[in-house]
Amino acid sequence: MTIADTKEKLSVHKRGVELSEDQWGCDKPVYRAKAISPTFGECVVIFFRDRGKIRTLLVFGKPLRTSEAMRIWSQHHGIEQFWRKPLKTNLHISAMSLQSREGAYVSLGIKVMNYLMLLQISISERRIFHQIQLQLTGERQILTDFITHFHTITPKEP
């Protein structure tokens, strides 16, 4: 990765960077630099100290302010929890993938709409998602029992 006319591995840049404590809107010591990567192209690299280690954050597309990028990074655990529990675990839609950038947008849109629909059902029923899931499973079992018990045997035509 090339930063300030120096082409090195990111780990080498990480060891030689001087973090600044007084960056506007940042609660961690940070250093921001424009970089060019043979793999990623042009990007912004943010070095910051977190729990005693220097970490890196790559920003692609619209160059965000350092404070904006750090705020997004600080929310990554909550975002992962959002995707994992309701969508991956309960709805089993983690394996969905469509081709190209448009496919990624459609896939993301479907997942978000599913979540919003479940959230609305949860609010209107005053139950958590797991309770709704158990209720639907029970109703499906009752329906299966009714069909099995009251199934009429139709004679086969010769």
C-alpha positions in Angstrom: 0.0 0.0 0.0 1.4 3.4 -0.9 1.0 6.1 1.7 2.8 9.5 1.4 5.0 8.1 -1.5 6.1 5.1 0.6 5.2 1.7 -0.7 5.1 -0.9 2.1 2.8 -3.5 3.6 0.1 -2.1 5.8 1.6 -3.7 8.8 4.9 -1.7 8.2 2.9 1.5 7.9 1.1 0.7 11.1 4.3 0.4 13.1 5.7 3.7 11.9 2.6 5.9 12.3 2.2 8.6 14.9 -1.3 8.9 16.3 -2.7 12.3 17.2 -4.8 12.7 20.4 -6.5 16.0 19.4 -8.5 15.0 16.3 -12.0 16.7 16.2 -14.8 14.4 17.2 -12.6 11.4 17.9 -12.3 9.8 21.4 -9.3 7.7 20.3 -5.8 8.6 19.1 -6.0 8.5 15.3 -4.0 9.2 12.1 -5.7 9.6 8.7 -3.9 9.2 5.3 -4.8 8.8 1.7 -3.5 5.6 0.2 -3.3 3.7 -3.0 -3.5 -0.1 -2.9 -2.9 -2.5 -5.8 -5.8 -4.5 -4.5 -8.3 -1.9 -3.5 -7.3 1.2 -5.5 -7.6 4.6 -3.9 -8.9 4.7 -0.3 -8.5 6.5 3.0 -6.7 4.6 5.7 -7.4 5.5 9.3 -5.0 4.2 12.0 -6.3 4.3 15.6 -5.5 2.8 19.0 -8.1 0.5 20.4 -7.5 -1.5 23.6 -3.8 -0.9 23.4 -3.4 -2.1 19.8 -3.1 0.0 16.6 -5.9 -1.0 14.2 -6.6 0.1 10.7 -9.9 1.1 9.0 -10.1 1.4 5.2 -12.7 3.8 3.8 -13.8 3.4 0.2 -16.0 5.5 -2.0 -17.0 8.9 -0.5 -14.2 10.0 1.8 -15.8 10.3 5.2 -14.4 12.4 8.0 -12.3 10.6 10.5 -15.0 11.0 13.2 -17.7 9.7 10.9 -15.7 6.6 10.0 -14.8 5.9 13.6 -18.5 6.3 14.7 -19.5 3.7 12.1 -16.7 1.4 13.2 -17.8 1.7 16.8 -21.3 0.4 15.9 -20.0 -2.7 14.0 -20.8 -5.0 16.9 -24.5 -3.9 17.0 -24.8 -4.1 13.3 -23.4 -7.7 13.3 -25.9 -8.6 16.1 -28.7 -7.2 14.0 -27.7 -9.4 11.0 -26.9 -12.5 13.0 -29.9 -13.0 15.3 -33.0 -12.2 13.3 -31.8 -12.7 9.8 -29.1 -15.4 9.8 -30.2 -17.5 12.7 -34.0 -17.3 12.7 -34.8 -16.6 9.0 -31.9 -18.6 7.5 -31.3 -16.0 4.8 -27.5 -15.7 5.2 -26.8 -17.9 2.2 -28.8 -15.6 -0.2 -26.5 -14.0 -2.8 -27.3 -12.4 -6.1 -24.9 -11.4 -8.8 -23.3 -8.0 -9.3 -23.7 -4.7 -7.4 -27.4 -4.6 -8.2 -27.8 -8.1 -6.8 -26.1 -7.0 -3.6 -28.5 -4.1 -3.2 -31.5 -6.3 -3.9 -30.3 -8.9 -1.4 -29.8 -6.3 1.3 -33.2 -4.7 0.5 -34.9 -8.1 0.9 -33.2 -8.7 4.3 -34.1 -5.3 5.6 -37.7 -5.6 4.5 -37.9 -9.0 6.2 -36.6 -7.5 9.4 -39.0 -4.5 9.2 -42.0 -6.8 8.6 -41.0 -9.0 11.6 -40.5 -5.9 13.7 -44.0 -4.6 12.8 -45.6 -8.0 13.6 -43.7 -8.1 16.9 -44.9 -4.7 17.8 -48.5 -5.3 16.8 -48.6 -8.8 18.5 -46.7 -7.5 21.6 -44.4 -10.5 21.5 -40.8 -11.1 20.8 -39.8 -12.7 17.5 -39.0 -16.0 19.2 -42.5 -16.2 20.7 -44.1 -15.5 17.3 -41.9 -18.2 15.7 -43.0 -20.8 18.4 -46.6 -19.8 17.9 -46.4 -20.3 14.1 -44.6 -23.6 14.5 -47.4 -24.8 16.9 -50.1 -23.7 14.6 -48.5 -25.5 11.7 -48.3 -28.7 13.8 -52.0 -28.4 14.7 -52.9 -27.9 11.0 -50.8 -31.0 10.1 -52.7 -33.0 12.7 -56.1 -31.8 11.4 -55.1 -32.7 7.8 -53.9 -36.1 8.9 -56.9 -36.9 11.1 -59.7 -35.6 8.9 -58.1 -36.6 5.5 -60.8 -38.2 3.4 -59.7 -41.3 1.5 -60.8 -40.9 -2.0 -61.2 -44.1 -3.9 -59.0 -44.5 -7.0 -60.7 -44.5 -10.3 -60.3 -47.7 -12.2 
